[in-house]
């Protein structure tokens, strides 16, 4: 039985990914800072082959303990790690609290890095392993009123590209998903100025389907949504000055 370890699996995209893989017969590890919510999900018959526990991605000892517990259940196998845990705060950068800024850096950058680093030995020792990072359409261009979150996803994009090359010789496929705003609690934390032009219509289940395809098909990365793909394509063809204009138009800035 193949095994998948998911951070931020208590709700939203993480939970949807857990449900998708559980439905196809995988051993699923649901890990989150909200351990009780994850363990409550185990009452669902869908998760009859699942493990749930606590994982604070900002604490390396917590990540190490979670990986140890899960790989004990999977007999040392770790076919897929999904770096899904993330936080988002929107608004004017100059008015954002230091706590919110530091949380995005600690979780979105530090947490993803720690999980990837500590998971490497398990992935290396498991044939055809995959590291799947949840990136974002906000890594296409810096997004106003979402600057720190957007910057954190540029980091995710860069690390994904680098590890895809570094870990290839270890038979580890490293990839990412770049979705637009998703109809989840996090997606609805966008600034009201964003949602005047950017609709929130994609569902977590659609991201989960894309995650499953990315793992099975071993694609380099996936950009989700037609409008996001169009933006990504056009943005790559434009000079810097026009990229900024395009982003201002899309975001209503």
C-alpha positions as CSV (number, residue, x, y, z in Angstrom):
1,X,0.0,0.0,0.0
2,X,1.3,3.4,-1.0
3,X,1.7,6.1,1.7
4,X,1.1,9.8,1.6
5,X,1.9,12.4,4.3
6,X,0.0,15.6,4.2
7,X,0.5,18.8,6.3
8,X,-2.3,21.1,7.0
9,X,-4.7,18.2,6.5
10,X,-7.4,19.3,9.0
11,X,-9.5,21.1,6.5
12,X,-9.6,22.8,3.1
13,X,-7.2,21.7,0.4
14,X,-5.3,19.4,2.7
15,X,-8.4,17.5,3.7
16,X,-9.6,17.2,0.1
17,X,-6.3,15.8,-1.0
18,X,-6.4,13.3,1.9
19,X,-9.9,12.2,0.9
20,X,-8.9,11.8,-2.8
21,X,-6.0,9.5,-2.0
22,X,-7.8,7.6,0.7
23,X,-10.6,6.9,-1.8
24,X,-8.0,5.3,-4.1
25,X,-6.6,3.0,-1.5
26,X,-3.6,4.9,-0.1
27,X,-2.5,4.9,3.5
28,X,-3.0,8.6,4.4
29,X,-1.4,10.6,7.1
30,X,-3.4,13.6,8.2
31,X,-1.2,16.0,10.1
32,X,-2.0,19.5,11.4
33,X,-1.6,21.8,14.4
34,X,-5.2,20.9,15.1
35,X,-4.7,17.3,16.0
36,X,-8.2,16.8,17.3
37,X,-9.8,17.8,14.0
38,X,-7.6,15.3,12.2
39,X,-8.4,12.5,14.6
40,X,-12.1,13.3,14.3
41,X,-11.8,12.7,10.5
42,X,-10.6,9.1,11.2
43,X,-14.2,8.3,12.2
44,X,-15.1,8.6,8.6
45,X,-15.1,5.1,7.0
46,X,-13.2,6.6,4.1
47,X,-10.2,6.9,6.3
48,X,-10.1,3.3,7.4
49,X,-6.4,3.2,6.3
50,X,-5.3,6.5,7.8
51,X,-3.2,7.9,10.6
52,X,-3.7,11.3,12.2
53,X,-1.5,13.4,14.5
54,X,-0.1,16.7,15.5
55,X,2.5,18.5,13.4
56,X,3.6,22.1,13.8
57,X,5.7,22.7,10.7
58,X,7.5,25.6,12.3
59,X,9.0,23.2,14.9
60,X,11.6,20.7,13.5
61,X,11.1,18.3,16.5
62,X,7.4,18.2,15.8
63,X,7.9,17.5,12.1
64,X,10.5,14.8,12.9
65,X,8.1,13.2,15.4
66,X,5.2,13.2,12.9
67,X,7.3,11.7,10.2
68,X,8.6,9.0,12.5
69,X,5.0,8.1,13.7
70,X,3.7,8.0,10.1
71,X,6.6,5.9,8.7
72,X,6.2,3.4,11.6
73,X,2.6,2.9,10.4
74,X,3.7,2.7,6.8
75,X,6.6,0.3,7.5
76,X,9.2,2.9,6.5
77,X,7.6,3.8,3.2
78,X,6.9,7.4,2.2
79,X,5.7,7.6,-1.4
80,X,4.4,11.2,-1.3
81,X,4.8,14.2,0.9
82,X,2.4,17.1,0.4
83,X,3.5,20.4,1.7
84,X,0.1,22.0,2.1
85,X,0.3,23.8,5.5
86,X,0.1,27.6,4.9
87,X,-1.2,30.8,6.3
88,X,-2.4,34.0,4.5
89,X,-2.9,37.6,5.7
90,X,-4.0,40.2,3.2
91,X,-4.0,44.0,3.3
92,X,-1.6,46.9,3.0
93,X,1.9,45.8,3.8
94,X,2.6,49.0,5.7
95,X,-0.4,48.3,8.1
96,X,0.2,44.6,8.5
97,X,1.2,43.4,12.0
98,X,4.6,41.9,12.6
99,X,2.9,38.8,13.9
100,X,1.0,38.2,10.7
101,X,4.1,38.8,8.6
102,X,6.3,36.5,10.7
103,X,3.7,33.8,10.6
104,X,3.6,33.7,6.8
105,X,7.4,33.5,6.7
106,X,7.6,30.9,9.4
107,X,4.9,28.6,8.0
108,X,5.0,29.1,4.2
109,X,8.7,29.3,3.9
110,X,10.3,27.8,7.1
111,X,7.7,25.1,7.5
112,X,7.8,23.9,4.0
113,X,11.6,23.9,4.0
114,X,11.8,21.9,7.3
115,X,9.3,19.3,6.2
116,X,11.1,18.8,2.8
117,X,14.5,18.6,4.5
118,X,13.4,16.1,7.2
119,X,11.4,14.0,4.7
120,X,14.2,13.5,2.3
121,X,15.7,10.3,3.8
122,X,12.3,8.6,3.7
123,X,11.6,9.8,0.2
124,X,15.1,8.7,-0.9
125,X,14.6,5.2,0.4
126,X,11.1,4.8,-1.2
127,X,11.0,4.0,-4.9
128,X,9.3,6.5,-7.2
129,X,8.7,9.1,-4.4
130,X,7.2,12.5,-4.9
131,X,7.4,15.8,-3.1
132,X,4.4,17.9,-3.9
133,X,4.4,21.6,-2.9
134,X,1.3,23.7,-2.8
135,X,2.4,26.9,-4.5
136,X,0.0,29.6,-5.9
137,X,-0.9,31.7,-8.8
138,X,0.5,34.6,-6.7
139,X,4.0,33.3,-7.6
140,X,3.4,34.4,-11.2
141,X,3.8,38.1,-10.2
142,X,3.9,39.9,-6.9
143,X,0.4,40.7,-5.8
144,X,-0.5,44.0,-4.2
145,X,-2.2,43.7,-0.7
146,X,-0.8,40.2,-0.6
147,X,2.9,41.0,-0.8
148,X,4.4,38.7,1.9
149,X,2.2,35.7,1.0
150,X,3.0,36.2,-2.7
151,X,6.7,36.4,-2.0
152,X,6.5,33.2,0.1
153,X,5.1,31.4,-2.9
154,X,7.9,32.7,-5.1
155,X,10.2,30.9,-2.6
156,X,8.1,27.8,-2.9
157,X,8.4,27.9,-6.7
158,X,12.2,28.5,-6.5
159,X,12.8,25.7,-4.0
160,X,10.6,23.3,-6.0
161,X,12.6,24.0,-9.2
162,X,15.9,23.5,-7.4
163,X,15.0,20.3,-5.7
164,X,13.5,18.9,-8.9
165,X,17.0,19.0,-10.3
166,X,18.9,18.0,-7.1
167,X,16.7,15.1,-6.2
168,X,16.2,13.7,-9.6
169,X,19.2,11.4,-9.1
170,X,17.6,10.1,-6.0
171,X,14.4,9.1,-7.9
172,X,12.4,11.7,-6.1
173,X,10.0,13.7,-8.3
174,X,9.5,17.3,-7.0
175,X,6.6,19.3,-8.3
176,X,4.1,21.9,-7.4
177,X,0.5,23.1,-7.9
178,X,-0.3,26.8,-8.7
179,X,-4.0,27.3,-8.1
180,X,-6.0,30.6,-8.2
181,X,-7.9,31.6,-5.0
182,X,-9.8,28.5,-3.8
183,X,-13.2,28.4,-2.1
184,X,-11.9,27.6,1.3
185,X,-11.6,29.6,4.6
186,X,-8.1,30.7,3.5
187,X,-9.2,31.7,0.1
188,X,-11.9,34.0,1.6
189,X,-9.2,35.8,3.6
190,X,-8.3,37.8,0.5
191,X,-8.6,41.6,0.7
192,X,-12.0,42.9,-0.6
193,X,-10.1,44.8,-3.3
194,X,-8.9,41.5,-4.7
195,X,-12.3,39.9,-5.0
196,X,-13.7,42.9,-7.0
197,X,-12.1,41.4,-10.1
198,X,-10.8,38.0,-9.0
199,X,-13.6,35.5,-8.5
200,X,-13.3,32.6,-6.0
201,X,-14.9,29.7,-7.9
202,X,-12.4,26.8,-7.8
203,X,-13.1,24.1,-5.2
204,X,-10.7,22.3,-3.0
205,X,-11.8,19.0,-4.6
206,X,-10.5,20.3,-8.0
207,X,-7.1,20.9,-6.4
208,X,-7.2,17.4,-4.9
209,X,-7.8,16.0,-8.4
210,X,-4.9,18.0,-9.8
211,X,-2.7,16.8,-6.9
212,X,-3.5,13.1,-7.7
213,X,-2.8,13.7,-11.4
214,X,0.5,15.4,-10.5
215,X,1.6,12.5,-8.4
216,X,0.5,9.8,-10.9
217,X,1.7,11.6,-14.1
218,X,4.8,13.1,-12.5
219,X,4.4,16.5,-14.1
220,X,6.9,19.3,-13.5
221,X,4.3,21.7,-12.2
222,X,0.6,22.4,-12.8
223,X,-1.1,25.7,-13.2
224,X,-4.8,25.4,-12.3
225,X,-7.6,27.2,-14.0
226,X,-7.9,28.6,-17.5
227,X,-7.6,32.2,-16.5
228,X,-4.5,31.5,-14.4
229,X,-2.9,29.6,-17.3
230,X,-3.7,32.5,-19.6
231,X,-2.1,35.0,-17.2
232,X,1.0,32.8,-16.7
233,X,1.4,32.5,-20.5
234,X,0.9,36.2,-21.3
235,X,3.0,37.3,-18.4
236,X,5.9,35.3,-19.7
237,X,5.8,37.1,-23.0
238,X,5.6,40.6,-21.7
239,X,8.4,43.0,-20.7
240,X,8.6,43.9,-17.0
241,X,6.7,47.2,-17.3
242,X,3.7,45.6,-19.0
243,X,3.7,42.6,-16.6
244,X,3.1,45.1,-13.8
245,X,0.3,46.7,-15.7
246,X,-1.3,43.3,-16.4
247,X,-1.1,42.4,-12.7
248,X,-2.7,45.7,-11.7
249,X,-5.5,45.1,-14.1
250,X,-6.1,41.6,-12.9
251,X,-6.0,42.4,-9.3
252,X,-7.9,45.8,-9.5
253,X,-4.9,47.7,-8.1
